[in-house]
Amino acid sequence: MKVKNYSELIVWQKAMDLVERIYEATREFPKEELYGLASQVRRAAVSIPSNIAEGQGRRSTNEFLHHLSYAHGSLREVETQILIAGRLGYLRQSNLDEVMRLSAEVGRLINGLANSLNH
């Protein structure tokens, strides 16, 4: 798998879709959460494609795998924070379901890419 640019990676593209969806979903949050949970989940979401891009730009497969691990950790952080937002009643169930669906897809793609790099 030879990729010239991170933007060619489907996992990066889907992670960018997830960021957009997170920003849309967090607009529903109460105003007092603007600098709390909304900000935290947005930062974690942005970290996912950022780490994928940084890892792809590194000089070694091990560094790429390391950054994919960070991206996967940030993905789990997003999932947890979205579930918290759901429990607090900040999100409609349809938005929560859509974010979790996209998150699961990104997780599968990160794992698939990591597995392909390990072989």
C-alpha positions in Angstrom: 0.0 0.0 0.0 1.7 3.1 -1.2 0.0 6.3 -0.4 1.4 9.7 -1.6 -0.8 11.8 0.7 -2.9 11.1 3.9 -5.9 12.6 2.2 -6.0 9.6 -0.1 -6.7 7.3 2.9 -10.3 6.4 3.3 -9.8 6.2 7.1 -8.7 9.9 7.1 -11.7 10.9 4.9 -14.1 9.1 7.2 -12.4 10.6 10.3 -13.0 14.0 8.8 -16.7 13.1 8.3 -16.8 12.2 12.0 -15.3 15.6 13.0 -18.0 17.4 10.9 -20.7 15.2 12.6 -19.3 15.9 16.0 -19.4 19.7 15.4 -23.0 19.5 14.2 -24.0 17.3 17.1 -22.3 19.5 19.8 -24.2 22.6 18.5 -27.2 21.1 20.4 -25.3 21.1 23.7 -26.4 23.7 26.3 -24.5 26.9 26.1 -22.8 26.3 29.5 -21.1 23.3 27.9 -19.4 25.3 25.2 -16.1 25.3 27.1 -16.8 22.0 28.8 -17.9 18.7 27.2 -18.5 20.3 23.8 -14.9 21.6 23.6 -13.5 18.4 24.9 -15.3 16.1 22.4 -14.4 18.4 19.6 -10.7 18.4 20.4 -10.7 14.6 20.7 -12.5 14.3 17.4 -10.0 16.6 15.6 -7.2 14.6 17.1 -8.3 11.5 15.1 -7.6 12.6 11.5 -4.8 14.8 12.7 -2.9 11.8 14.1 -3.7 9.7 11.0 -2.2 12.5 8.8 0.8 13.0 11.1 1.5 9.3 11.2 1.3 8.9 7.4 3.8 11.8 7.1 6.4 10.1 9.3 9.3 8.2 7.9 8.6 4.8 9.4 5.9 2.2 9.6 6.4 2.0 13.4 5.8 5.8 13.7 2.7 5.5 11.6 1.4 2.6 13.8 2.2 4.7 16.9 0.0 7.6 15.6 -2.8 5.2 14.6 -2.8 4.0 18.2 -3.2 7.6 19.3 -6.0 8.1 16.8 -7.7 5.0 18.1 -7.4 6.2 21.7 -9.0 9.6 20.7 -11.8 7.7 18.9 -12.6 5.9 22.2 -12.5 9.2 24.0 -15.0 10.6 21.5 -17.3 7.6 22.0 -17.2 7.9 25.7 -17.9 11.7 25.7 -20.8 11.3 23.2 -22.3 8.6 25.4 -22.0 10.9 28.4 -23.7 13.7 26.4 -26.5 11.2 25.6 -26.9 10.3 29.3 -27.1 14.0 30.2 -29.8 14.5 27.6 -27.6 16.8 25.4 -28.2 14.8 22.2 -31.1 13.4 20.4 -30.9 9.6 20.1 -30.7 9.9 16.3 -27.6 12.1 16.5 -26.0 9.8 19.1 -26.7 6.7 16.9 -25.2 8.4 13.8 -22.1 9.5 15.7 -21.6 6.0 17.1 -22.2 4.4 13.7 -19.5 6.6 12.1 -17.2 6.1 15.0 -17.5 2.3 14.7 -16.7 2.6 11.0 -13.6 4.8 11.7 -12.5 2.3 14.3 -12.7 -0.6 11.8 -10.8 1.3 9.3 -8.0 2.3 11.8 -7.7 -1.4 12.8 -7.6 -2.5 9.2 -4.9 0.0 8.3 -2.9 -1.0 11.3 -3.2 -4.7 10.5 -2.1 -4.0 6.9 0.9 -2.1 8.1 1.9 -4.9 10.4 2.2 -7.4 7.5 
